[in-house]
Amino acid sequence: MSYDVVVVGAGPVGSTAARYAALNGASVLLLEEHPSIGSPVGCTGLLSTRAIAECELKPSDEFVFNSVRGAFVHAPDGQCLPIDGKQTKAYVVSRKNFDRSLAVMAVEEGVELSLRTRAIGLEKGIHEAGTGEKKESPPIKLKILKNGRFETISASVVIGADGVKSRIASYTGLEKPARVLPGIQIEAPYTSVDSDFVELFPGSLAPGFFAWTVPIDEKVSRIGLALEPGLAFKNNQKESSSLFYLEKFLCSNPHVKARYSGGMLDFVVGGIPIGPPERTIADGVLLAGDAAGQAKPTSAGGVYTGAFAAKIAGKVAADAALEGDNSAQRLSEYDLLWRKGLGKELDIGMKIHDYMGRLEDRQLNDLIGSLNTPSIHKIITEYGDMDHPSILMRKLMFSGNSLRLMKAFGTFLKTLF
Ligand SMILES: Cc1cc2nc3c(=O)[nH]c(=O)nc-3n(C[C@H](O)[C@H](O)[C@H](O)COP(=O)(O)OP(=O)(O)OC[C@H]3O[C@@H](n4cnc5c(N)ncnc54)[C@H](O)[C@@H]3O)c2cc1C
């Protein structure tokens, strides 16, 4: 079996990359180790309007549960900063149905989809780069386990869209993302204050990141958190697991405790990779999505950034395969283009992540208090963007609220740009 492009992993990134490779003329095989697309779910399913548009889908009842227009940011001392985007900013989706819609679109473009098929090894041909001779483009031999049987398939280019634990990255010797934040979440009965708003809880109850409630409707929310393991351990050296912090959040945060009715309808754990490695390509191989550490360090969202990169990956993989040059040098076009589109935002996001994650509760109380003024609310409403937080940071910096912001952020804002 031989294909121009084989995509490993039929998450949102794999299906999008496969579709774009097919749209650009390649024969494409899309592999998924599980027997069902979109399952198990490892996501809150909060997708910005831009993320859905980037996937070339329209919000539809097939996958949308709820729409949200803003957030209530809860400081550790209980004060609340309302951020009202005034219009729908994001949707709460069924990731299972969302992922299935993307897989259907890929198949409609001619992609061959193979479920219960796990990539278990990869052999690369040898390129003669640097010898001055004409470069060969030896195909990749991908070992798979399909329905319990071992097989080998041949591909000009393999796209590793196999998520945070990417085996394709390991087989290729490419580095892993800089950090993986453990995330945990339940879906549970929870009485929303307003189901048009998510709730965010930064501070020591989720060291290094934040906890959240994301309403599916007025009565049920996804309640979860992610954290920085090092900071969680420093915070509580006896118990630093995400489960410990989630239980504590549910039982001891007064706002949440008053609205959470107990029990759960669903349980999710997963890692959020932040900080892409230096290289996301090798001879015959590209990495995209979580496999390439493309999730946003500020929100843990990986669907928008992953879909953006997937489209480039699919096109570059198809072009390279059809040109007969699958060398790392040829594929570096992908690395250049996705970083051109996302690199700066991810870098700034990492600085914001590190700065916010290290603030003590007392500092967060001050910061959130300082931002809680009508003129700053107005700027946040106008420029707040969950996919591009740097836009708001830049606007805040030049907003004429400098004394207040100096108090809130110190010199941090100036170091961002
Ligand atoms: C708790 C939590 C909450 C999150 N909330 C959000 C959110 O609200 N919004 C958002 O945008 N992002 C969120 N994310 C991040 C988001 O889930 C990921 O960024 C996104 O799913 C990445 O897509 P992907 O296609 O790269 O990887 P995945 O969705 O992980 O898909 C990878 C696929 O590859 C398959 N696979 C793996 N190995 C193999 C193999 N060897 N052979 C064949 N198949 C293989 C897997 O089964 C899987 O289907 C969250 C993550 C977590 C952990």
The ligand as a Gaussian input file, in Angstrom:
#p B3LYP/6-31G(d) Opt

LIG

0 1
 C       -8.738000      19.282000      29.810000
 C       -8.530000      19.888000      28.425000
 C       -9.372000      20.897000      27.988000
 C       -9.191000      21.470000      26.726000
 N      -10.065000      22.430000      26.320000
 C       -9.937000      22.984000      25.094000
 C      -10.882000      23.928000      24.611000
 O      -11.848000      24.268000      25.305000
 N      -10.698000      24.467000      23.371000
 C       -9.654000      24.107000      22.578000
 O       -9.501000      24.638000      21.460000
 N       -8.754000      23.180000      23.002000
 C       -8.881000      22.603000      24.219000
 N       -7.996000      21.646000      24.635000
 C       -6.903000      21.273000      23.729000
 C       -7.453000      20.447000      22.572000
 O       -8.175000      19.353000      23.070000
 C       -6.300000      19.964000      21.689000
 O       -5.418000      21.044000      21.449000
 C       -6.806000      19.423000      20.359000
 O       -7.609000      18.302000      20.553000
 C       -5.612000      19.050000      19.488000
 O       -6.041000      18.386000      18.355000
 P       -5.088000      17.301000      17.657000
 O       -5.867000      16.810000      16.472000
 O       -3.725000      17.844000      17.499000
 O       -4.936000      16.137000      18.736000
 P       -6.057000      15.179000      19.326000
 O       -7.369000      15.829000      19.364000
 O       -5.476000      14.653000      20.591000
 O       -6.126000      13.997000      18.252000
 C       -5.047000      13.088000      18.096000
 C       -5.629000      11.808000      17.527000
 O       -4.567000      10.925000      17.217000
 C       -4.929000       9.606000      17.574000
 N       -3.679000       8.840000      17.730000
 C       -2.729000       9.033000      18.681000
 N       -1.687000       8.179000      18.480000
 C       -2.011000       7.457000      17.371000
 C       -1.337000       6.428000      16.645000
 N       -0.119000       5.977000      17.014000
 N       -1.943000       5.883000      15.568000
 C       -3.181000       6.330000      15.175000
 N       -3.859000       7.297000      15.815000
 C       -3.272000       7.878000      16.898000
 C       -5.713000       9.814000      18.863000
 O       -6.541000       8.700000      19.140000
 C       -6.508000      11.070000      18.545000
 O       -7.754000      10.768000      17.937000
 C       -8.142000      21.038000      25.886000
 C       -7.298000      20.018000      26.325000
 C       -7.492000      19.440000      27.563000
 C       -6.568000      18.334000      28.007000

